[in-house]
Amino acid sequence: MEKNKHTLKGALTKLPHYSPGDGVWASLNQELNELPLKTAAHSLPEYEPDERLWELIAKGPINNRMAYFWQYAAAVILLMGVGGVWFIGKKSGRQIAFRQETVDERLQASADQVTDQQYEKLKAYCETETLICASNDYKRLQNEYEALVNAATQLQQAIGEYNAEPDLVRQFANIEQQKAEVLNEMAKMI
């Protein structure tokens, strides 16, 4: 449906009038009466539409009426939904709350631990002094340290990037302390 029908009608009335000359109509009449077009026009089937079809055409397109109905129905549903949410929200009295936390840098688990660096130094020393490092006590401490390193790695993966659970951070600190104690015992043997 045209929104500005009156503007369109006004513009159409302002268009200049033009009537073609008699020669144009005569030329069109002659071309329509030529033999190939005339025979083709006579071979076209004729069909007379039903009266009900003319009534539907006179009423206008059905799609517009259905579109108005669906727009109205959508508007009603939308208003009911907004009203329902507002009513339920007002009835429940719930509020949205948030909080902001800052990260304590001391609780951040760094990838390079001092104990691991010292262990690497002891390991390098053991490559030159094999007598002490070959003892059963030293190997037992070395295996215990490596088991603690594996446990710390798994715990660090469980903690994740943001260290959200304080219990896991405490366990990680405890494992690091155990690693330091084992490393001290290994250093005392050398």
Solvent accessible surface area in square Angstrom, and as a share of the most:
residue,aa,sasa,rsa
1,M,170,0.76
2,E,96,0.43
3,K,190,0.81
4,N,84,0.43
5,K,102,0.43
6,H,140,0.63
7,T,81,0.47
8,L,87,0.43
9,K,123,0.52
10,G,28,0.27
11,A,54,0.42
12,L,104,0.52
13,T,104,0.60
14,K,172,0.73
15,L,104,0.52
16,P,119,0.75
17,H,179,0.80
18,Y,181,0.69
19,S,98,0.63
20,P,44,0.27
21,G,44,0.42
22,D,124,0.64
23,G,55,0.53
24,V,75,0.43
25,W,147,0.52
26,A,64,0.50
27,S,51,0.33
28,L,83,0.41
29,N,88,0.45
30,Q,128,0.57
31,E,95,0.43
32,L,111,0.55
33,N,82,0.42
34,E,91,0.41
35,L,133,0.66
36,P,99,0.63
37,L,85,0.42
38,K,89,0.38
39,T,75,0.43
40,A,52,0.40
41,A,58,0.45
42,H,143,0.64
43,S,87,0.56
44,L,122,0.61
45,P,123,0.78
46,E,172,0.77
47,Y,181,0.69
48,E,143,0.64
49,P,28,0.17
50,D,96,0.49
51,E,125,0.56
52,R,167,0.61
53,L,81,0.40
54,W,128,0.45
55,E,102,0.46
56,L,64,0.32
57,I,103,0.52
58,A,88,0.68
59,K,143,0.61
60,G,22,0.21
61,P,89,0.56
62,I,87,0.44
63,N,118,0.61
64,N,46,0.24
65,R,127,0.46
66,M,92,0.41
67,A,47,0.37
68,Y,129,0.49
69,F,109,0.45
70,W,156,0.55
71,Q,116,0.52
72,Y,152,0.58
73,A,22,0.17
74,A,61,0.47
75,A,48,0.37
76,V,56,0.32
77,I,121,0.62
78,L,121,0.60
79,L,128,0.64
80,M,135,0.60
81,G,39,0.37
82,V,89,0.51
83,G,34,0.33
84,G,30,0.29
85,V,111,0.64
86,W,161,0.57
87,F,122,0.51
88,I,117,0.59
89,G,42,0.40
90,K,135,0.57
91,K,157,0.66
92,S,59,0.38
93,G,56,0.53
94,R,210,0.77
95,Q,168,0.75
96,I,173,0.88
97,A,95,0.74
98,F,184,0.77
99,R,196,0.72
100,Q,168,0.75
101,E,120,0.54
102,T,132,0.77
103,V,93,0.53
104,D,52,0.27
105,E,136,0.61
106,R,209,0.76
107,L,92,0.46
108,Q,64,0.28
109,A,30,0.23
110,S,61,0.40
111,A,89,0.69
112,D,109,0.56
113,Q,35,0.15
114,V,101,0.58
115,T,19,0.11
116,D,43,0.22
117,Q,94,0.42
118,Q,73,0.32
119,Y,13,0.05
120,E,101,0.45
121,K,131,0.55
122,L,25,0.13
123,K,81,0.34
124,A,57,0.44
125,Y,92,0.35
126,C,16,0.10
127,E,137,0.61
128,T,106,0.62
129,E,76,0.34
130,T,88,0.51
131,L,154,0.77
132,I,55,0.28
133,C,17,0.10
134,A,61,0.47
135,S,44,0.28
136,N,127,0.65
137,D,81,0.42
138,Y,3,0.01
139,K,100,0.43
140,R,132,0.48
141,L,6,0.03
142,Q,43,0.19
143,N,99,0.51
144,E,73,0.33
145,Y,1,0.00
146,E,68,0.31
147,A,59,0.46
148,L,24,0.12
149,V,43,0.25
150,N,93,0.48
151,A,39,0.30
152,A,6,0.04
153,T,65,0.38
154,Q,125,0.56
155,L,21,0.11
156,Q,55,0.24
157,Q,137,0.61
158,A,67,0.52
159,I,16,0.08
160,G,40,0.38
161,E,138,0.62
162,Y,170,0.65
163,N,24,0.12
164,A,85,0.66
165,E,99,0.44
166,P,83,0.52
167,D,87,0.45
168,L,37,0.18
169,V,13,0.08
170,R,153,0.56
171,Q,95,0.42
172,F,16,0.07
173,A,59,0.46
174,N,79,0.40
175,I,26,0.13
176,E,24,0.11
177,Q,111,0.49
178,Q,73,0.32
179,K,3,0.01
180,A,34,0.27
181,E,90,0.41
182,V,8,0.05
183,L,14,0.07
184,N,87,0.44
185,E,81,0.36
186,M,1,0.00
187,A,52,0.40
188,K,167,0.71
189,M,68,0.30
190,I,63,0.32
